[in-house]
């Protein structure tokens, strides 16, 4: 349980919206890739090429957004930044509580 009161949690996670957008782009790109399979329905090569190109672009953009968010959250801290003293240090059990 977090010892901070509800109002002092800050503005929230700035990477939440880009991460959700990245997951959405991955989902749409994957769906489009499964609908543009030439072995299930023969189609015009131009239509199939455009479908595969669009799905590939969506997959790459979604992966890029998601990787950028993960790198932001789990990246190395700034060398000049002060350590966050509002979070208690983990104990031997790793829970961050003393009891």
N, C-alpha and C positions, 0 to 999 in steps of 0.2 A: 504494500500500500504506500502511496506517495504521501510524505509528511506535509507537502505544501498545500495551502488552501486552494480552492478551485480558481480563484481570480488571479493568482500569481503564476500561472503556468506559462505565460507569455503569449505571443501571437500565433503560435502553432508552427508546424513544420513547413518551411518554404519549398520543400521538394515534393510535397504530396500531390499537387496538381500536375506537374510534369511527369511524375511516376505513373499516375493514373492515366494520363494521356498516352504515355508510352505503352502501357499495358493494353489500352484500347486500340492503338495502332497495330500492335502485334496480333490482337484478336481479329481485327478486320482484315489485315494482311493474310493471316492464316486461313480465314474463311474464303477470301477471294482466291487464294492459291488452290484450295480444294474444289472450288467451283470452276476453275479454268484448267481442268485436267484433260488433255487431248485424248487420252486412252479411254475415257468414258463416253465422250461425245465428239464426233468429228466436227470440226469447225474450220472457219477460214483461218489461215495462218496469221493474218494481220490481227484478227480478234484475239487469238490465243496469245500472240506476242504482246499485245497491249495489256491483256489481263495478267500475264506473268510479270511484265515490267511494273505494272501498278502494284501488284501484290509484293514484289520484291522491294520496291521503294518504300511501301508502308512497313514492311518487316524491318528494313534497315533503319528507318527513322525511329520506329518504336524501340528497337534495340539500342540505338544511340541515346535516346532520352532516358531510358531505364538505366543504362550504364553510367550516364552522367549523374543521375540521382544517387546511385549506389556509391559512386566515387566521391560525391559530395558528403554523404553521410559517413562513410567508412574510410575516408581519406586521412592522410596525416594531418594533425593539427598544425596551425600556423606556429612557426618557431617563436614569434614575438607575442603570441597570445598568452594571457594569464590563465592559469588553471581554474577550472570551475569549482569553486569551493562550496556551492550550494548543494551539490550532490554528495551524500556521505560516502566515504571510502568503503569499499567492500571488505567484509570481515572474512574470516577463514572459511566460513560456509558459503560466501559469495552472495549473500542476500542484501548487504548494505545496511543491516540493522545490527544493533548491539545485543539484542535480547535473545 
